[in-house]
Amino acid sequence: MIAQMFHSGPFLPDLVLGASLYFPPIFKAFLLGLFFWLIIHHLLRNWIYSGEIWHPTLMDLSIFVISICAALLFIVKIVNE
């Protein structure tokens, strides 16, 4: 009875329409962070793979995660202003 009260048609079209209209901020941060990472990786690539870093892949991953966090903070700062 309660489910019929709140249900207004098929679930799938509502879900597809909602997914096409809403683009969560974490995906925006991911894309912006990827762009930041590409720039930073290009600048530090020779140093990372020179043998001075113990594990270059972990360094790349760390820079990527820091870039995504920085992008999310950047997006939050812009929205709150």
MOPAC internal coordinates of N, CA, C and O (Angstrom, degrees):
PM7 1SCF
backbone

  N    0.0000 0     0.00 0     0.00 0    0    0    0
  C    1.4536 1     0.00 0     0.00 0    1    0    0
  C    1.5261 1   110.51 1     0.00 0    2    1    0
  O    1.2310 1   120.30 1   131.21 1    3    2    1
  N    1.3323 1   117.04 1   -48.79 1    3    2    1
  C    1.4730 1   119.90 1  -179.14 1    5    3    2
  C    1.5151 1   110.36 1   -67.99 1    6    5    3
  O    1.2310 1   119.91 1   142.10 1    7    6    5
  N    1.3299 1   117.77 1   -37.90 1    7    6    5
  C    1.4631 1   120.63 1   179.99 1    9    7    6
  C    1.5212 1   110.29 1   -63.20 1   10    9    7
  O    1.2310 1   119.40 1   144.29 1   11   10    9
  N    1.3280 1   118.76 1   -35.71 1   11   10    9
  C    1.4534 1   121.27 1   178.70 1   13   11   10
  C    1.5232 1   111.27 1   -71.01 1   14   13   11
  O    1.2310 1   119.98 1   151.34 1   15   14   13
  N    1.3133 1   117.65 1   -28.66 1   15   14   13
  C    1.4497 1   121.06 1   180.00 1   17   15   14
  C    1.5284 1   112.01 1   -67.28 1   18   17   15
  O    1.2310 1   120.21 1   142.19 1   19   18   17
  N    1.3267 1   117.20 1   -37.81 1   19   18   17
  C    1.4614 1   120.99 1  -175.52 1   21   19   18
  C    1.5229 1   113.30 1   -98.06 1   22   21   19
  O    1.2310 1   119.74 1   171.66 1   23   22   21
  N    1.3122 1   118.10 1    -8.34 1   23   22   21
  C    1.4556 1   121.64 1  -177.89 1   25   23   22
  C    1.5214 1   109.28 1   -91.39 1   26   25   23
  O    1.2310 1   120.49 1   -51.84 1   27   26   25
  N    1.3249 1   116.66 1   128.16 1   27   26   25
  C    1.4685 1   119.27 1  -177.77 1   29   27   26
  C    1.5214 1   111.15 1  -124.60 1   30   29   27
  O    1.2310 1   119.48 1  -134.15 1   31   30   29
  N    1.3133 1   118.61 1    45.85 1   31   30   29
  C    1.4607 1   121.29 1   177.44 1   33   31   30
  C    1.5093 1   111.49 1   126.99 1   34   33   31
  O    1.2310 1   120.77 1    10.77 1   35   34   33
  N    1.3277 1   116.14 1  -169.23 1   35   34   33
  C    1.4612 1   119.79 1  -178.61 1   37   35   34
  C    1.5321 1   111.98 1   -67.38 1   38   37   35
  O    1.2310 1   120.77 1   -33.41 1   39   38   37
  N    1.3262 1   116.14 1   146.59 1   39   38   37
  C    1.4566 1   120.64 1  -176.64 1   41   39   38
  C    1.5237 1   112.45 1   -74.45 1   42   41   39
  O    1.2310 1   119.63 1   139.66 1   43   42   41
  N    1.3141 1   118.31 1   -40.34 1   43   42   41
  C    1.4557 1   121.24 1  -172.32 1   45   43   42
  C    1.5312 1   113.43 1   -61.85 1   46   45   43
  O    1.2310 1   117.86 1   132.68 1   47   46   45
  N    1.3351 1   121.68 1   -47.32 1   47   46   45
  C    1.4653 1   119.18 1   178.15 1   49   47   46
  C    1.5333 1   112.71 1   -61.30 1   50   49   47
  O    1.2310 1   120.34 1   143.96 1   51   50   49
  N    1.3353 1   116.95 1   -36.04 1   51   50   49
  C    1.4560 1   119.18 1   176.98 1   53   51   50
  C    1.5204 1   110.61 1   -63.92 1   54   53   51
  O    1.2310 1   120.71 1   138.73 1   55   54   53
  N    1.3222 1   116.25 1   -41.27 1   55   54   53
  C    1.4528 1   121.45 1  -179.73 1   57   55   54
  C    1.5277 1   110.77 1   -66.25 1   58   57   55
  O    1.2310 1   119.88 1   135.25 1   59   58   57
  N    1.3202 1   117.84 1   -44.75 1   59   58   57
  C    1.4637 1   121.12 1  -179.80 1   61   59   58
  C    1.5225 1   110.38 1   -65.67 1   62   61   59
  O    1.2310 1   119.79 1   136.97 1   63   62   61
  N    1.3215 1   118.00 1   -43.03 1   63   62   61
  C    1.4587 1   120.74 1   178.50 1   65   63   62
  C    1.5199 1   110.39 1   -63.56 1   66   65   63
  O    1.2310 1   120.14 1   138.07 1   67   66   65
  N    1.3292 1   117.34 1   -41.93 1   67   66   65
  C    1.4592 1   120.49 1   178.47 1   69   67   66
  C    1.5163 1   111.98 1   -65.14 1   70   69   67
  O    1.2310 1   120.22 1   140.81 1   71   70   69
  N    1.3222 1   117.18 1   -39.19 1   71   70   69
  C    1.4638 1   120.66 1  -179.44 1   73   71   70
  C    1.5232 1   110.77 1   -68.65 1   74   73   71
  O    1.2310 1   119.87 1   149.17 1   75   74   73
  N    1.3102 1   117.85 1   -30.83 1   75   74   73
  C    1.4628 1   119.14 1  -178.54 1   77   75   74
  C    1.5285 1   111.44 1   -80.07 1   78   77   75
  O    1.2310 1   119.86 1   158.07 1   79   78   77
  N    1.3287 1   117.87 1   -21.93 1   79   78   77
  C    1.4578 1   120.36 1  -178.75 1   81   79   78
  C    1.5277 1   113.18 1   -92.89 1   82   81   79
  O    1.2310 1   120.16 1   151.32 1   83   82   81
  N    1.3183 1   117.29 1   -28.68 1   83   82   81
  C    1.4551 1   120.92 1  -173.96 1   85   83   82
  C    1.5184 1   110.17 1  -106.20 1   86   85   83
  O    1.2310 1   120.25 1   -57.30 1   87   86   85
  N    1.3231 1   117.13 1   122.70 1   87   86   85
  C    1.4516 1   122.79 1   178.51 1   89   87   86
  C    1.5185 1   107.07 1  -119.14 1   90   89   87
  O    1.2310 1   119.60 1   -80.15 1   91   90   89
  N    1.3439 1   118.36 1    99.85 1   91   90   89
  C    1.4670 1   121.87 1  -172.45 1   93   91   90
  C    1.5216 1   112.98 1   -58.03 1   94   93   91
  O    1.2310 1   120.13 1   -32.54 1   95   94   93
  N    1.3196 1   117.35 1   147.46 1   95   94   93
  C    1.4708 1   121.11 1  -178.63 1   97   95   94
  C    1.5216 1   113.86 1   -61.71 1   98   97   95
  O    1.2310 1   119.66 1   154.29 1   99   98   97
  N    1.3360 1   118.26 1   -25.71 1   99   98   97
  C    1.4600 1   118.74 1  -179.64 1  101   99   98
  C    1.5271 1   110.35 1   -66.33 1  102  101   99
  O    1.2310 1   119.50 1   147.43 1  103  102  101
  N    1.3280 1   118.55 1   -32.57 1  103  102  101
  C    1.4614 1   120.07 1   176.80 1  105  103  102
  C    1.5194 1   111.06 1   -71.46 1  106  105  103
  O    1.2310 1   120.69 1   143.02 1  107  106  105
  N    1.3241 1   116.28 1   -36.98 1  107  106  105
  C    1.4666 1   119.50 1   175.06 1  109  107  106
  C    1.5224 1   109.69 1   -63.20 1  110  109  107
  O    1.2310 1   120.49 1   137.92 1  111  110  109
  N    1.3288 1   116.67 1   -42.08 1  111  110  109
  C    1.4601 1   120.62 1   178.25 1  113  111  110
  C    1.5230 1   110.41 1   -65.45 1  114  113  111
  O    1.2310 1   120.12 1   141.91 1  115  114  113
  N    1.3231 1   117.37 1   -38.09 1  115  114  113
  C    1.4616 1   120.75 1   178.42 1  117  115  114
  C    1.5274 1   110.71 1   -62.08 1  118  117  115
  O    1.2310 1   120.46 1   133.40 1  119  118  117
  N    1.3195 1   116.73 1   -46.60 1  119  118  117
  C    1.4662 1   119.75 1  -179.45 1  121  119  118
  C    1.5254 1   111.82 1   -66.84 1  122  121  119
  O    1.2310 1   120.13 1   137.24 1  123  122  121
  N    1.3196 1   117.35 1   -42.76 1  123  122  121
  C    1.4604 1   120.63 1   177.65 1  125  123  122
  C    1.5218 1   110.69 1   -66.74 1  126  125  123
  O    1.2310 1   120.04 1   140.01 1  127  126  125
  N    1.3343 1   117.52 1   -39.99 1  127  126  125
  C    1.4615 1   121.87 1   177.05 1  129  127  126
  C    1.5147 1   111.60 1   -64.05 1  130  129  127
  O    1.2310 1   120.37 1   142.55 1  131  130  129
  N    1.3214 1   116.90 1   -37.45 1  131  130  129
  C    1.4636 1   120.49 1   176.59 1  133  131  130
  C    1.5267 1   110.28 1   -62.56 1  134  133  131
  O    1.2310 1   120.66 1   138.64 1  135  134  133
  N    1.3143 1   116.35 1   -41.36 1  135  134  133
  C    1.4666 1   120.48 1   177.50 1  137  135  134
  C    1.5291 1   110.50 1   -63.47 1  138  137  135
  O    1.2310 1   120.34 1   134.27 1  139  138  137
  N    1.3355 1   116.96 1   -45.73 1  139  138  137
  C    1.4726 1   120.50 1   176.45 1  141  139  138
  C    1.5285 1   111.09 1   -58.73 1  142  141  139
  O    1.2310 1   121.19 1   135.27 1  143  142  141
  N    1.3546 1   115.33 1   -44.73 1  143  142  141
  C    1.4646 1   120.15 1  -178.79 1  145  143  142
  C    1.5219 1   111.50 1   -61.97 1  146  145  143
  O    1.2310 1   120.44 1   139.54 1  147  146  145
  N    1.3251 1   116.77 1   -40.46 1  147  146  145
  C    1.4644 1   119.38 1   179.17 1  149  147  146
  C    1.5177 1   111.53 1   -59.70 1  150  149  147
  O    1.2310 1   120.45 1   138.66 1  151  150  149
  N    1.3179 1   116.74 1   -41.34 1  151  150  149
  C    1.4691 1   120.45 1   179.09 1  153  151  150
  C    1.5267 1   110.55 1   -67.69 1  154  153  151
  O    1.2310 1   120.59 1   131.50 1  155  154  153
  N    1.3344 1   116.48 1   -48.50 1  155  154  153
  C    1.4737 1   120.14 1  -178.48 1  157  155  154
  C    1.5233 1   110.73 1   -64.96 1  158  157  155
  O    1.2310 1   120.27 1   138.48 1  159  158  157
  N    1.3209 1   117.09 1   -41.52 1  159  158  157
  C    1.4659 1   120.77 1  -179.89 1  161  159  158
  C    1.5286 1   111.06 1   -62.59 1  162  161  159
  O    1.2310 1   120.94 1   139.99 1  163  162  161
  N    1.3172 1   115.80 1   -40.01 1  163  162  161
  C    1.4657 1   119.30 1   178.94 1  165  163  162
  C    1.5331 1   111.22 1   -64.32 1  166  165  163
  O    1.2310 1   120.82 1   141.49 1  167  166  165
  N    1.3313 1   116.03 1   -38.51 1  167  166  165
  C    1.4659 1   119.60 1  -179.62 1  169  167  166
  C    1.5266 1   112.87 1   -72.03 1  170  169  167
  O    1.2310 1   119.99 1   145.03 1  171  170  169
  N    1.3324 1   117.62 1   -34.97 1  171  170  169
  C    1.4670 1   121.68 1  -175.20 1  173  171  170
  C    1.5239 1   114.51 1  -102.81 1  174  173  171
  O    1.2310 1   119.73 1  -176.88 1  175  174  173
  N    1.3199 1   118.12 1     3.12 1  175  174  173
  C    1.4617 1   121.93 1  -173.73 1  177  175  174
  C    1.5269 1   113.25 1   -56.02 1  178  177  175
  O    1.2310 1   119.58 1   133.40 1  179  178  177
  N    1.3192 1   118.41 1   -46.60 1  179  178  177
  C    1.4691 1   120.58 1  -177.96 1  181  179  178
  C    1.5259 1   111.19 1   -64.05 1  182  181  179
  O    1.2310 1   119.92 1   140.62 1  183  182  181
  N    1.3105 1   117.76 1   -39.38 1  183  182  181
  C    1.4660 1   121.57 1   179.93 1  185  183  182
  C    1.5223 1   111.43 1   -69.33 1  186  185  183
  O    1.2310 1   120.65 1   138.73 1  187  186  185
  N    1.3470 1   116.36 1   -41.27 1  187  186  185
  C    1.4645 1   120.31 1  -178.17 1  189  187  186
  C    1.5249 1   110.75 1   -63.92 1  190  189  187
  O    1.2310 1   120.11 1   137.36 1  191  190  189
  N    1.3215 1   117.40 1   -42.64 1  191  190  189
  C    1.4676 1   120.87 1  -175.26 1  193  191  190
  C    1.5308 1   113.36 1   -95.72 1  194  193  191
  O    1.2310 1   119.80 1  -167.57 1  195  194  193
  N    1.3348 1   117.99 1    12.43 1  195  194  193
  C    1.4686 1   120.48 1  -179.60 1  197  195  194
  C    1.5215 1   113.26 1   -78.14 1  198  197  195
  O    1.2310 1   119.47 1   168.15 1  199  198  197
  N    1.3128 1   118.63 1   -11.85 1  199  198  197
  C    1.4512 1   122.18 1  -177.62 1  201  199  198
  C    1.5126 1   112.02 1   102.20 1  202  201  199
  O    1.2310 1   120.34 1   173.51 1  203  202  201
  N    1.3094 1   116.95 1    -6.49 1  203  202  201
  C    1.4634 1   121.50 1   178.67 1  205  203  202
  C    1.5278 1   111.57 1   -74.95 1  206  205  203
  O    1.2310 1   120.87 1   152.13 1  207  206  205
  N    1.3318 1   115.94 1   -27.87 1  207  206  205
  C    1.4646 1   122.12 1   178.96 1  209  207  206
  C    1.5280 1   107.80 1   -92.93 1  210  209  207
  O    1.2310 1   120.62 1   -45.50 1  211  210  209
  N    1.3385 1   116.42 1   134.50 1  211  210  209
  C    1.4666 1   121.13 1  -176.33 1  213  211  210
  C    1.5267 1   111.55 1   -63.63 1  214  213  211
  O    1.2310 1   119.98 1   135.25 1  215  214  213
  N    1.3296 1   117.64 1   -44.75 1  215  214  213
  C    1.4593 1   120.91 1  -177.62 1  217  215  214
  C    1.5303 1   108.79 1  -135.93 1  218  217  215
  O    1.2310 1   119.85 1   -84.34 1  219  218  217
  N    1.3295 1   117.89 1    95.66 1  219  218  217
  C    1.4723 1   121.47 1  -175.72 1  221  219  218
  C    1.5309 1   114.04 1   -59.87 1  222  221  219
  O    1.2310 1   120.26 1   146.08 1  223  222  221
  N    1.3328 1   117.12 1   -33.92 1  223  222  221
  C    1.4631 1   119.35 1  -179.41 1  225  223  222
  C    1.5249 1   110.94 1   -66.87 1  226  225  223
  O    1.2310 1   120.19 1   139.30 1  227  226  225
  N    1.3245 1   117.24 1   -40.70 1  227  226  225
  C    1.4624 1   119.76 1   176.87 1  229  227  226
  C    1.5279 1   111.31 1   -65.77 1  230  229  227
  O    1.2310 1   120.66 1   144.14 1  231  230  229
  N    1.3201 1   116.34 1   -35.86 1  231  230  229
  C    1.4697 1   120.13 1   177.05 1  233  231  230
  C    1.5289 1   110.10 1   -64.48 1  234  233  231
  O    1.2310 1   120.35 1   136.68 1  235  234  233
  N    1.3382 1   116.94 1   -43.32 1  235  234  233
  C    1.4689 1   120.81 1   176.43 1  237  235  234
  C    1.5231 1   111.07 1   -60.81 1  238  237  235
  O    1.2310 1   120.65 1   135.49 1  239  238  237
  N    1.3195 1   116.36 1   -44.51 1  239  238  237
  C    1.4616 1   120.66 1   179.58 1  241  239  238
  C    1.5259 1   111.32 1   -63.69 1  242  241  239
  O    1.2310 1   120.56 1   139.22 1  243  242  241
  N    1.3162 1   116.53 1   -40.78 1  243  242  241
  C    1.4651 1   120.61 1   178.40 1  245  243  242
  C    1.5250 1   111.16 1   -63.29 1  246  245  243
  O    1.2310 1   120.62 1   136.31 1  247  246  245
  N    1.3081 1   116.42 1   -43.69 1  247  246  245
  C    1.4719 1   120.23 1   178.30 1  249  247  246
  C    1.5223 1   110.09 1   -64.01 1  250  249  247
  O    1.2310 1   120.42 1   142.28 1  251  250  249
  N    1.3308 1   116.81 1   -37.72 1  251  250  249
  C    1.4607 1   120.70 1   179.06 1  253  251  250
  C    1.5301 1   111.35 1   -64.18 1  254  253  251
  O    1.2310 1   120.33 1   134.04 1  255  254  253
  N    1.3273 1   116.97 1   -45.96 1  255  254  253
  C    1.4725 1   120.77 1   179.78 1  257  255  254
  C    1.5288 1   110.64 1   -64.70 1  258  257  255
  O    1.2310 1   120.23 1   137.88 1  259  258  257
  N    1.3182 1   117.16 1   -42.12 1  259  258  257
  C    1.4642 1   120.49 1   177.82 1  261  259  258
  C    1.5282 1   110.27 1   -63.69 1  262  261  259
  O    1.2310 1   119.84 1   142.91 1  263  262  261
  N    1.3212 1   117.90 1   -37.09 1  263  262  261
  C    1.4658 1   121.41 1   178.19 1  265  263  262
  C    1.5271 1   111.45 1   -65.07 1  266  265  263
  O    1.2310 1   120.36 1   139.01 1  267  266  265
  N    1.3288 1   116.91 1   -40.99 1  267  266  265
  C    1.4659 1   119.90 1   178.76 1  269  267  266
  C    1.5269 1   110.34 1   -66.62 1  270  269  267
  O    1.2310 1   120.27 1   138.31 1  271  270  269
  N    1.3276 1   117.10 1   -41.69 1  271  270  269
  C    1.4737 1   120.30 1   178.17 1  273  271  270
  C    1.5293 1   110.53 1   -63.26 1  274  273  271
  O    1.2310 1   120.55 1   137.81 1  275  274  273
  N    1.3204 1   116.55 1   -42.19 1  275  274  273
  C    1.4673 1   120.13 1   178.71 1  277  275  274
  C    1.5264 1   111.17 1   -65.09 1  278  277  275
  O    1.2310 1   120.44 1   141.12 1  279  278  277
  N    1.3288 1   116.77 1   -38.88 1  279  278  277
  C    1.4607 1   120.52 1   177.99 1  281  279  278
  C    1.5290 1   111.07 1   -65.08 1  282  281  279
  O    1.2310 1   120.12 1   139.29 1  283  282  281
  N    1.3389 1   117.37 1   -40.71 1  283  282  281
  C    1.4620 1   120.51 1   178.12 1  285  283  282
  C    1.5270 1   110.88 1   -64.84 1  286  285  283
  O    1.2310 1   120.37 1   138.00 1  287  286  285
  N    1.3213 1   116.89 1   -42.00 1  287  286  285
  C    1.4632 1   119.99 1   176.44 1  289  287  286
  C    1.5226 1   111.18 1   -63.35 1  290  289  287
  O    1.2310 1   120.69 1   140.86 1  291  290  289
  N    1.3150 1   116.29 1   -39.14 1  291  290  289
  C    1.4695 1   121.33 1   177.79 1  293  291  290
  C    1.5283 1   110.95 1   -62.46 1  294  293  291
  O    1.2310 1   120.72 1   135.87 1  295  294  293
  N    1.3369 1   116.24 1   -44.13 1  295  294  293
  C    1.4760 1   120.48 1   179.22 1  297  295  294
  C    1.5228 1   110.65 1   -65.33 1  298  297  295
  O    1.2310 1   120.09 1   137.10 1  299  298  297
  N    1.3235 1   117.43 1   -42.90 1  299  298  297
  C    1.4684 1   120.99 1   179.92 1  301  299  298
  C    1.5227 1   110.28 1   -64.24 1  302  301  299
  O    1.2310 1   119.95 1   139.60 1  303  302  301
  N    1.3187 1   117.69 1   -40.40 1  303  302  301
  C    1.4701 1   120.87 1   179.41 1  305  303  302
  C    1.5218 1   111.29 1   -64.67 1  306  305  303
  O    1.2310 1   119.95 1   140.46 1  307  306  305
  N    1.3226 1   117.70 1   -39.54 1  307  306  305
  C    1.4612 1   121.15 1   178.93 1  309  307  306
  C    1.5299 1   110.70 1   -67.13 1  310  309  307
  O    1.2310 1   119.90 1   137.91 1  311  310  309
  N    1.3240 1   117.79 1   -42.09 1  311  310  309
  C    1.4620 1   121.28 1  -177.90 1  313  311  310
  C    1.5245 1   111.09 1   -67.16 1  314  313  311
  O    1.2310 1   119.86 1   143.42 1  315  314  313
  N    1.3322 1   117.87 1   -36.58 1  315  314  313
  C    1.4576 1   120.95 1  -177.34 1  317  315  314
  C    1.5252 1   113.80 1   -79.01 1  318  317  315
  O    1.2310 1   119.72 1   170.87 1  319  318  317
  N    1.2978 1   118.14 1    -9.13 1  319  318  317
  C    1.4808 1   118.90 1   179.83 1  321  319  318
  C    1.4833 1   112.84 1   -86.39 1  322  321  319
  O    1.2310 1   120.10 1   180.00 1  323  322  321

